[in-house]
Every structure is written in structure tokens, then in C-alpha cells.
Amino acid sequence: MVIGGAACLSASAMFVKLADITAGTVAFLRCALALGILVPLLVHEIRRNGRLARRLQGYAALAGVFLGIDYVMWTMSILDVGAAVATVLINVQVIAFPLLARLIGGTVMSRRFLCTTPVMLGGITLASGALQGGAEDGSPVRGTLLGVCAGVAYAAYLYLNRLSGERSPVHVVTPVCISTAAAAVTAGVVGMCTTGITLSMSPASWGWILALALLGQVAAWLLISTGTPQLAPNTSAALLLLQPVMAMGCGLLILRETPTAWQLAGCVVVIAAVWFSHRTPRKGADSGP
């Protein structure tokens, strides 16, 4: 389930690029269209398991606000640095998520994680293309900043959504549906104030957005929300690292994106650093907590 969810998420950036519409429109419609599938599933889950606790509903709604902000910034970063690189950049959430857990919940971070964080930041700098003289198109520096900020907002979503999943594991659809609704409202407001939102699109664009809503929103989050509680955290993190690898493949093979050698090297550094910091060490190999 987690591998399938990662595959659905990895295709999201490709769908965004192929839709060829404004970032605000993409962010809003991927959530709004997804509700057409999630709401009936929500009704079925409530009839079967009852309502989610009101406090957890609040967590899910707040998580959706961060998710909506994440979607707008991430979509804008795709248009600046490309689908493959943007998907790697947003994985800064692997740094931001433990930091949030440490600051808010007091969770201790391992020594391995602290040592690899500077390496990952260096890889993000390389992947952005900011150290090069120029870029083929877009704005690499702005795209990098947007991608990193999207990763932080994404981490906040994951942290809040995890609270609901831990405290009420029988509710899988409800937190996703509430978060998606809140994300639609947030993305709509942010999108109207920044890039604008338009519903006047070609049939092809509507098709790509519909695919994004069904795969990148509904299928991805239901699969991940169902699968991750059944796995150890390190295993889940390692499997989700398939997402940027798959996205890089989609960007190279389908979109014909041509990142530079330095950008490819930066992506490899980011993925390797994230894997190393989250893998399960042998006994005695890491004396940190």
C-alpha cells in the first residue's frame, strides 16, 4: 500500500506539468474534485465506525490548511525547477517532520539524523541549480525556496494528520476528507490572491487534473494512511523515498526534462542522506537515541 501510494504521489508532478495551468487552479481543483470521491467514502465510514472525535477533526482541518499552502507553493516550484527536482525538494519534510516532533512533542532526534541534516541541505542547494550561472527556464532560486517551504508545510500536515491516525486508527477516510476540504478552501483563497484560479481549460487539462485528483489525492493518501500504521516508522520512511526516485524517472522519460549533472548529483545526495538518516542501524552502531 505504501509503495502504491508513493507511486501515485510521484506521478503528481507530471500531471501538474502536463495540465499546463496556473498553480492556484491546480492546487484548488485537485482537492475539490477529490471530494467527489472522498465524501461518499466518509459517509460509509461514519455509518460503520461512528464520528471522529471533535478534537481530532480540528487537527485534520488544521492539517488541511497546511496542505493547501503546500500544494500552491509546490505547484509553483514545479513550474520553476521542473517536476523531478521539485519532488526531491519537497522531501525536506523528512528534516522538518522530526524537528516539529521534537519542538512540539518532545520526541528525541537521533545522532544519525543530526549528522546527515547538513548533507541533505547541501544536496538541496545542488538540486536547485542555485550555484550555476543560469537555468534553461523558470527561476531556480525562487523554485527552490518555494519547494523547501512547501516541504515544511507538508511536514506540518503529516504531523497533525498522524495525531488523528494514532488516536483513532479505525478512521482512515475521515481525516483525509476533512484535510482535503480544508486544503481546497485554503488553496482557493491563496490561489486567488497569487496566481489566480480559472475554470476555462482545455479538455486535456481537465483530464490531467482529474487524474491528479484521483491518483495524487484520493488513492495516494488512502493507501499511505492505511499502510503506514502497519509498518515500522523507518520502513515507511524508506519506502516513501521511492517517490522522488519515481518522479525523477517520470521527468526524464515522459516529460523529457533535462536537469544538469549538478542537479542530478544533488538529487542523489538528498535521497541518499534521507535514506541513511532513517535506516535502522545495527545494534551498537548508533549510540544516539
MIVOZA-848065 format. One line per 3 residues: number of its first residue (from 0); their letters; for each residue x, y, z of N, C-alpha, C. Coordinates in steps of 0.001 Angstrom, whole numbers. Layout:
NUM> a> X/Y/Z/X/Y/Z/X/Y/Z | ...
This chain:
0> mvi> 819/-1219/0/0/0/0/852/1268/0 | 1916/1267/816/2775/2454/879/3511/2663/-439 | 3998/1571/-1035/4674/1693/-2336/3703/2207/-3387
3> gga> 2467/1703/-3376/1466/2192/-4317/1149/3659/-4098 | 1050/4067/-2824/806/5480/-2526/1950/6358/-2999 | 3191/5898/-2778/4352/6662/-3236/4356/6793/-4752
6> acl> 3946/5729/-5451/3883/5782/-6914/2851/6807/-7384 | 1697/6838/-6718/665/7821/-7079/1161/9242/-6847 | 1839/9468/-5717/2367/10799/-5428/3452/11196/-6423
9> sas> 4268/10228/-6841/5371/10550/-7751/4859/11023/-9107 | 3665/10556/-9492/3099/10977/-10774/2438/12346/-10688 | 2230/12858/-9484/1512/14124/-9311/2199/15275/-10037
12> amf> 3522/15380/-9877/4240/16481/-10508/4122/16418/-12032 | 4143/15206/-12575/3991/15052/-14017/2619/15531/-14475 | 1560/15172/-13728/217/15623/-14079/115/17148/-14028
15> vkl> 753/17753/-13023/743/19220/-12904/1374/19851/-14133 | 2526/19333/-14544/3231/19904/-15697/2420/19735/-16978 | 1795/18574/-17154/1027/18304/-18369/-273/19109/-18419
18> adi> -847/19418/-17245/-2083/20210/-17220/-1851/21618/-17750 | -656/22170/-17465/-252/23468/-18009/-1246/24585/-17671 | -1585/24708/-16375/-2457/25777/-15911/-1824/26406/-14671
21> tag> -2462/27430/-14122/-1863/28148/-13007/-1775/27272/-11762 | -808/27598/-10899/-585/26816/-9691/-1807/26833/-8775 | -2438/27993/-8638/-3611/28093/-7778/-4757/27226/-8268
24> tva> -4947/27190/-9591/-6010/26358/-10168/-5756/24883/-9912 | -4505/24457/-10095/-4150/23056/-9856/-4397/22678/-8398 | -3882/23503/-7480/-3991/23198/-6051/-5442/23124/-5606
27> flr> -6272/24044/-6102/-7675/24060/-5705/-8443/22879/-6296 | -8289/22633/-7590/-9092/21612/-8252/-8717/20200/-7836 | -7432/19947/-7548/-7053/18587/-7147/-7764/18190/-5852
30> cal> -8016/19171/-4988/-8725/18902/-3730/-10233/18897/-3936 | -10742/19880/-4663/-12180/19997/-4855/-12746/18778/-5590 | -12053/18332/-6642/-12524/17172/-7393/-12407/15892/-6568
33> alg> -11375/15813/-5735/-11185/14618/-4906/-12333/14428/-3917 | -12950/15530/-3486/-14053/15429/-2525/-15244/14658/-3090 | -15379/14658/-4413/-16469/13894/-5031/-16359/12408/-4755
36> ilv> -15141/11912/-4535/-14917/10512/-4194/-14855/10328/-2679 | -14225/11273/-1986/-13990/11110/-556/-15262/11245/285 | -16166/12121/-108/-17370/12346/704/-18230/11091/813
39> pll> -18533/10384/-285/-19291/9134/-123/-18559/8104/740 | -17232/8032/604/-16457/7129/1446/-16530/7555/2915 | -16552/8867/3150/-16685/9393/4508/-18014/8973/5137
42> vhe> -19089/9104/4374/-20416/8727/4879/-20424/7252/5259 | -19840/6423/4419/-19791/4979/4712/-18983/4703/5974 | -17859/5391/6143/-17021/5163/7322/-17728/5615/8600
45> irr> -18441/6722/8539/-19171/7202/9721/-20261/6213/10121 | -20973/5675/9141/-22017/4697/9441/-21425/3436/10065 | -20202/3109/9665/-19582/1871/10149/-18862/2051/11481
48> ngr> -18140/3169/11636/-17281/3347/12815/-17659/4533/13699 | -18690/5273/13326/-19058/6449/14100/-18237/7665/13692 | -18508/8776/14343/-17832/10018/14014/-16452/10102/14663
51> lar> -15558/10803/14000/-14239/11092/14561/-14404/12118/15678 | -13627/11980/16745/-13699/12918/17856/-13500/14349/17378 | -14229/15281/18007/-14202/16670/17542/-12795/17259/17581
54> rlq> -12033/16921/18606/-10670/17449/18697/-9819/16963/17537 | -9990/15699/17162/-9230/15148/16046/-9702/15739/14722 | -10962/16093/14646/-11453/16792/13457/-10750/18138/13309
57> gya> -10524/18809/14453/-9799/20075/14425/-8374/19900/13944 | -7706/18831/14396/-6349/18536/13928/-6338/18324/12413 | -7323/17567/11929/-7385/17274/10496/-7633/18546/9680
60> ala> -8503/19426/10185/-8781/20676/9477/-7543/21575/9431 | -6833/21686/10557/-5614/22483/10578/-4558/21872/9667 | -4488/20545/9649/-3565/19872/8741/-3880/20235/7289
63> gvf> -5177/20321/6969/-5578/20677/5609/-5178/22080/5217 | -5159/22995/6176/-4704/24363/5880/-3247/24333/5422 | -2418/23602/6149/-1011/23478/5760/-880/22755/4416
66> lgi> -1735/21761/4183/-1675/21032/2928/-2026/21929/1748 | -3030/22796/1923/-3394/23718/848/-2262/24676/517 | -1598/25201/1556/-445/26079/1337/674/25320/641
69> dyv> 901/24096/1082/1910/23239/470/1640/23052/-1014 | 403/22741/-1377/72/22476/-2776/335/23677/-3679 | -35/24862/-3220/176/26057/-4057/1664/26306/-4259
72> mwt> 2439/26280/-3168/3875/26554/-3291/4586/25467/-4078 | 4205/24216/-3855/4866/23120/-4558/4578/23172/-6061 | 3323/23478/-6425/2972/23577/-7836/3756/24702/-8516
75> msi> 3907/25833/-7821/4703/26929/-8370/6163/26519/-8529 | 6675/25715/-7599/8068/25282/-7699/8259/24336/-8878 | 7245/23529/-9194/7332/22634/-10347/7534/23436/-11627
78> ldv> 6805/24539/-11745/6909/25370/-12942/8254/26081/-13029 | 8942/26232/-11894/10237/26913/-11873/11417/25968/-12065 | 11391/24817/-11398/12560/23934/-11421/12287/22578/-12055
81> gaa> 11049/22322/-12465/10737/21048/-13089/10120/20055/-12121 | 9412/19074/-12685/8680/18105/-11865/9612/17244/-11027 | 10711/16782/-11630/11606/15862/-10927/12289/16539/-9740
84> vat> 12911/17696/-9984/13646/18392/-8923/12700/18869/-7829 | 11519/19375/-8204/10560/19861/-7209/10126/18740/-6270 | 9977/17525/-6812/9565/16405/-5969/10670/16008/-5002
87> vli> 11919/16181/-5409/13033/15921/-4492/13078/16996/-3407 | 12893/18261/-3804/13000/19366/-2845/11963/19259/-1739 | 10754/18830/-2078/9699/18795/-1068/9994/17748/-2
90> nvq> 10938/16847/-296/11290/15846/706/12142/16412/1833 | 12317/17731/1859/12874/18376/3045/11959/18133/4250 | 10734/17688/3981/9817/17328/5071/10407/16252/5969
93> via> 11343/15454/5435/11947/14414/6253/12832/15033/7337 | 13302/16267/7096/14006/17016/8136/13002/17749/9018 | 12055/18431/8370/11114/19284/9105/10198/18478/10024
96> fpl> 9797/17277/9596/8868/16477/10392/9464/16083/11743 | 10697/15534/11799/11278/15235/13117/11514/16486/13960 | 11846/17609/13302/12032/18844/14052/10743/19286/14716
99> lar> 9632/19189/13991/8337/19534/14576/7997/18597/15733 | 8277/17313/15528/8015/16351/16595/8862/16662/17833 | 10076/17149/17599/10952/17498/18711/10464/18750/19428
102> lig> 10113/19794/18655/9721/21071/19241/8356/21002/19917 | 7424/20256/19313/6057/20226/19830/5843/19049/20782 | 6285/17874/20350/6019/16685/21146/7162/16221/22022
105> gtv> 8347/16849/21885/9478/16464/22706/10166/15180/22267 | 9876/14693/21045/10497/13473/20553/11988/13698/20312 | 12826/12810/20837/14273/12950/20718/14720/12555/19310
108> msr> 15601/13349/18705/16143/13061/17385/17443/12280/17515 | 17681/11346/16605/18867/10513/16670/20101/11290/16236 | 21270/10820/16675/22531/11433/16272/22743/11291/14766
111> rfl> 22318/10164/14216/22448/9935/12774/21697/11001/11988 | 20487/11332/12449/19688/12351/11772/20367/13713/11829 | 20871/14090/12999/21511/15395/13161/22756/15512/12283
114> ctt> 23499/14419/12131/24734/14454/11332/24454/14560/9835 | 23366/13967/9382/23075/13970/7944/22285/15193/7486 | 21732/15961/8407/20951/17135/8018/21752/18134/7183
117> pvm> 22995/18514/7555/23763/19432/6702/24030/18861/5311 | 24224/17543/5229/24457/16913/3926/23222/17061/3044 | 22048/16844/3634/20818/16983/2863/20619/18421/2397
120> lgg> 20896/19384/3248/20756/20794/2856/21700/21128/1708 | 22913/20564/1744/23833/20772/631/23312/20158/-653 | 22721/18977/-546/22137/18348/-1727/20985/19150/-2297
123> itl> 20172/19741/-1433/19071/20582/-1894/19604/21795/-2656 | 20692/22370/-2165/21305/23505/-2855/21768/23118/-4252 | 22398/21950/-4378/22837/21478/-5693/21646/21203/-6609
126> asg> 20630/20528/-6064/19467/20177/-6872/18733/21405/-7389 | 18810/22497/-6659/18103/23720/-7052/18724/24389/-8266 | 20005/24140/-8510/20692/24839/-9593/21101/26237/-9211
129> alq> 20990/26581/-7925/21287/27943/-7482/22772/28288/-7616 | 23647/27284/-7639/25082/27542/-7723/25571/27660/-9160 | 24666/27499/-10115/25050/27579/-11516/24781/28979/-12053
132> gga> 25352/29245/-13187/25254/30589/-13750/23882/30930/-14267 | 23110/29936/-14635/21796/30228/-15193/20986/28963/-15285 | 19784/29071/-15787/18897/27926/-15936/18232/28002/-17281
135> edg> 17737/26866/-17751/17105/26857/-19066/15806/27657/-19046 | 15044/27543/-18037/13812/28313/-17913/13440/28373/-16448 | 12399/29175/-16163/11959/29281/-14785/12929/30085/-13929
138> spv> 12724/30008/-12650/13560/30704/-11680/14014/29694/-10642 | 15252/29157/-10767/15673/28075/-9884/15729/28456/-8409 | 16174/29677/-8107/16277/30082/-6703/14884/30203/-6088
141> rgt> 13992/30901/-6787/12619/31029/-6277/11954/29661/-6175 | 12163/28811/-7179/11582/27480/-7158/12080/26651/-5988 | 13371/26819/-5677/13942/26088/-4545/13334/26552/-3234
144> llg> 13230/27868/-3044/12646/28408/-1813/11197/27950/-1654 | 10454/27976/-2757/9063/27527/-2695/8988/26038/-2387 | 9879/25245/-3009/9878/23807/-2770/10205/23468/-1327
147> vca> 11183/24177/-741/11562/23925/652/10437/24347/1599 | 9850/25520/1343/8733/25977/2193/7544/25028/2071 | 7319/24501/858/6251/23519/685/6535/22269/1500
150> gva> 7814/21880/1570/8187/20722/2364/7916/20925/3844 | 8145/22139/4339/7871/22439/5749/6364/22372/6016 | 5565/22956/5110/4110/22894/5270/3617/21448/5174
153> yaa> 4235/20686/4294/3907/19265/4137/4185/18500/5426 | 5311/18826/6072/5664/18176/7336/4632/18493/8419 | 4170/19750/8444/3141/20118/9428/1860/19324/9185
156> yly> 1512/19132/7917/338/18318/7584/511/16887/8081 | 1677/16294/7799/1926/14917/8211/1883/14769/9733 | 2454/15748/10434/2482/15667/11893/1071/15717/12471
159> lnr> 258/16662/12005/-1104/16794/12521/-1972/15605/12110 | -1782/15142/10885/-2571/14013/10404/-2216/12739/11167 | -956/12637/11579/-521/11475/12348/-1225/11408/13708
162> lsg> -1490/12574/14288/-2182/12598/15586/-3555/11934/15479 | -4261/12228/14384/-5577/11615/14187/-5451/10118/13974 | -4467/9708/13171/-4305/8293/12879/-3918/7475/14093
165> ers> -3084/8047/14950/-2649/7327/16145/-3771/7181/17157 | -4580/8208/17313/-5602/8206/18348/-6922/7598/17907 | -7119/7456/16598/-8344/6815/16109/-8016/6047/14825
168> pvh> -7357/4893/14941/-6916/4158/13755/-8039/3627/12881 | -9269/3502/13425/-10376/2985/12618/-10878/4028/11628 | -10492/5283/11814/-10904/6347/10891/-9753/6650/9936
171> vvt> -9877/6168/8717/-8866/6406/7688/-9339/7484/6719 | -10580/7372/6268/-11109/8309/5275/-11411/9668/5894 | -11944/9678/7109/-12397/10930/7717/-11304/11988/7806
174> pvc> -10122/11691/8373/-9084/12728/8422/-8650/13195/7039 | -8561/12255/6083/-8163/12630/4717/-9210/13529/4081 | -10482/13211/4292/-11560/14012/3703/-11608/15409/4307
177> ist> -11519/15504/5629/-11538/16816/6288/-10334/17652/5854 | -9167/17033/5813/-7967/17750/5397/-8077/18223/3956 | -8637/17375/3101/-8787/17737/1690/-9742/18907/1522
180> aaa> -10842/18909/2294/-11791/20025/2224/-11144/21322/2689 | -10415/21259/3808/-9729/22453/4302/-8648/22906/3333 | -7967/21947/2696/-6933/22290/1721/-7548/22971/500
183> avt> -8739/22520/86/-9411/23135/-1060/-9735/24595/-778 | -10261/24871/422/-10587/26251/789/-9315/27103/859 | -8282/26571/1516/-7027/27317/1663/-6380/27578/309
186> agv> -6300/26530/-517/-5696/26691/-1841/-6495/27663/-2694 | -7824/27635/-2528/-8647/28567/-3286/-8373/30013/-2918 | -8273/30288/-1602/-8001/31657/-1145/-6598/32105/-1552
189> vgm> -5601/31253/-1279/-4212/31603/-1627/-4063/31728/-3135 | -4695/30819/-3869/-4584/30855/-5326/-5186/32112/-5921 | -6331/32544/-5417/-6966/33756/-5936/-6124/34995/-5652
192> ctt> -5388/34968/-4555/-4557/36119/-4180/-3189/36102/-4847 | -2818/35012/-5480/-1482/34914/-6092/-1576/34676/-7589 | -1725/33445/-8004/-1686/33122/-9430/-3034/33239/-10120
195> git> -4118/33303/-9323/-5451/33317/-9905/-5972/31908/-10134 | -7289/31772/-10222/-7937/30486/-10464/-8873/30628/-11657 | -8766/29713/-12595/-9628/29738/-13775/-10182/28347/-14025
198> lsm> -11426/28294/-14467/-12050/27020/-14823/-12170/26866/-16331 | -11662/27861/-17065/-11690/27803/-18523/-10420/27102/-19006 | -10534/25788/-19213/-9379/24982/-19587/-9748/24056/-20742
201> spa> -8726/23527/-21378/-8938/22572/-22459/-9363/21230/-21878 | -10024/20384/-22679/-10383/19043/-22196/-9171/18253/-21710 | -8037/18436/-22375/-6829/17716/-21955/-6402/18137/-20555
204> swg> -6453/19444/-20280/-6074/19926/-18950/-7016/19379/-17877 | -8313/19350/-18179/-9274/18787/-17234/-8968/17313/-16974 | -8574/16608/-18025/-8247/15197/-17870/-7059/14977/-16946
207> wil> -6005/15803/-17103/-4819/15653/-16255/-5120/16035/-14806 | -5961/17054/-14622/-6323/17452/-13254/-7179/16379/-12587 | -8067/15763/-13362/-8882/14679/-12814/-7995/13499/-12404
210> ala> -7008/13186/-13237/-6065/12112/-12896/-5289/12468/-11634 | -4911/13740/-11502/-4193/14198/-10312/-5061/14034/-9067 | -6344/14401/-9174/-7246/14299/-8024/-7454/12848/-7607
213> llg> -7659/11976/-8583/-7953/10578/-8269/-6727/9831/-7755 | -5586/10044/-8396/-4386/9302/-8024/-3570/10027/-6953 | -3253/11309/-7214/-2370/12045/-6319/-3018/12492/-5032
216> qva> -4352/12493/-4965/-5034/12933/-3748/-5785/11786/-3076 | -6724/11174/-3794/-7555/10142/-3181/-6764/8853/-2960 | -6282/8264/-4042/-5614/6965/-3940/-4355/7039/-3090
219> awl> -3528/8066/-3323/-2241/8159/-2624/-2425/8231/-1116 | -3277/9144/-653/-3386/9346/790/-4160/8246/1486 | -5125/7626/802/-5814/6497/1417/-4881/5293/1546
222> lis> -4069/5059/527/-3118/3948/582/-2076/4166/1678 | -1510/5379/1719/-468/5665/2704/-1038/5661/4114 | -2214/6239/4294/-2829/6285/5625/-3180/4889/6126
225> tgt> -3509/3986/5206/-3841/2620/5606/-2590/1784/5853 | -1558/1988/5045/-384/1132/5115/623/1484/6189 | 839/2778/6429/1907/3160/7355/1709/2686/8798
228> pql> 478/2628/9347/357/2134/10726/771/673/10888 | 831/-75/9776/1185/-1484/9846/2684/-1727/9688 | 3457/-647/9520/4891/-758/9303/5656/8/10370
231> apn> 6899/-378/10564/7777/387/11439/8047/1742/10795 | 8225/2813/11599/8462/4147/11025/9632/4189/10045 | 10745/3511/10371/11886/3529/9465/11555/2871/8133
234> tsa> 10767/1802/8177/10379/1122/6946/9498/2024/6088 | 8544/2698/6725/7663/3607/5983/8463/4730/5325 | 9391/5328/6087/10200/6417/5547/11019/5946/4355
237> all> 11596/4743/4467/12412/4221/3377/11568/3979/2126 | 10365/3424/2296/9504/3167/1149/9038/4457/479 | 8760/5484/1276/8308/6754/706/9422/7450/-71
240> llq> 10675/7047/164/11770/7612/-618/11718/7158/-2070 | 10870/6168/-2366/10674/5778/-3754/10003/6893/-4547 | 9282/7777/-3847/8554/8847/-4537/9463/9748/-5369
243> pvm> 10522/10372/-4800/11367/11217/-5640/12109/10441/-6716 | 12438/9167/-6442/13113/8366/-7461/12183/8149/-8652 | 10927/7779/-8372/9956/7578/-9443/9657/8879/-10182
246> amg> 9574/9984/-9425/9305/11287/-10054/10435/11695/-10976 | 11668/11411/-10566/12808/11713/-11422/12717/10916/-12721 | 12321/9653/-12610/12163/8829/-13803/11077/9363/-14729
249> cgl> 9937/9791/-14146/8858/10368/-14965/9327/11637/-15670 | 10064/12475/-14935/10539/13717/-15523/11495/13483/-16673 | 12382/12500/-16529/13373/12225/-17570/12757/11522/-18779
252> lil> 11916/10524/-18527/11428/9669/-19605/10178/10202/-20292 | 9252/10773/-19519/7972/11188/-20095/7964/12670/-20446 | 8414/13513/-19510/8399/14955/-19758/9626/15442/-20500
255> ret> 10620/14569/-20654/11865/14930/-21347/12567/16100/-20677 | 12454/16184/-19350/13183/17219/-18626/14675/16889/-18649 | 15492/17925/-18666/16944/17717/-18749/17647/18451/-17614
258> pta> 17570/17938/-16383/18318/18557/-15296/19813/18416/-15542 | 20583/19353/-15020/22029/19312/-15210/22646/18204/-14362 | 23916/17923/-14647/24621/16896/-13882/24668/17261/-12396
261> wql> 24859/18565/-12090/24901/19004/-10699/23554/18808/-10024 | 22474/19091/-10752/21143/18889/-10184/20875/17414/-9918 | 21272/16555/-10849/21113/15124/-10639/21936/14654/-9440
264> agc> 23159/15174/-9334/24010/14817/-8199/23373/15267/-6888 | 22787/16477/-6888/22112/16968/-5683/20944/16098/-5295 | 20176/15632/-6291/19047/14756/-6004/19520/13446/-5384
267> vvv> 20611/12912/-5927/21159/11670/-5385/21613/11870/-3938 | 22256/13010/-3672/22723/13307/-2308/21547/13399/-1348 | 20477/14083/-1758/19299/14234/-898/18694/12871/-575
270> iaa> 18473/12068/-1600/17850/10761/-1408/18724/9865/-535 | 20054/9870/-798/20964/9035/-11/21012/9485/1449 | 21031/10810/1671/21095/11323/3038/19830/10998/3817
273> vwf> 18678/11130/3149/17414/10806/3820/17365/9321/4163 | 17783/8475/3212/17773/7035/3472/18699/6692/4642 | 19887/7260/4637/20864/6943/5677/20378/7393/7050
276> shr> 19764/8562/7107/19337/9096/8407/18150/8356/8985 | 17391/7635/8138/16183/6967/8617/16276/5445/8582 | 17408/4899/8152/17506/3443/8131/17709/2933/9553
279> tpr> 17363/1698/9764/17509/1095/11085/18958/676/11289 | 19673/1273/12258/21069/917/12476/21210/-428/13166 | 22367/-1040/12993/22653/-2275/13723/22844/-1951/15194
282> kga> 22652/-2939/16016/22824/-2733/17437/24251/-2295/17731 | 24353/-1204/18464/25665/-688/18834/26290/207/17814 | 25662/294/16580/26263/1113/15525/25951/2572/15709
285> dsg> 24872/2880/16395/24480/4269/16608/24092/4402/18066 | 24896/5066/18814/24628/5177/20248/23650/6278/20589 | 23209/7037/19562/22237/8099/19810/20883/7517/20127
288> p> 19952/8328/20641/18630/7849/20998/17843/7430/19755
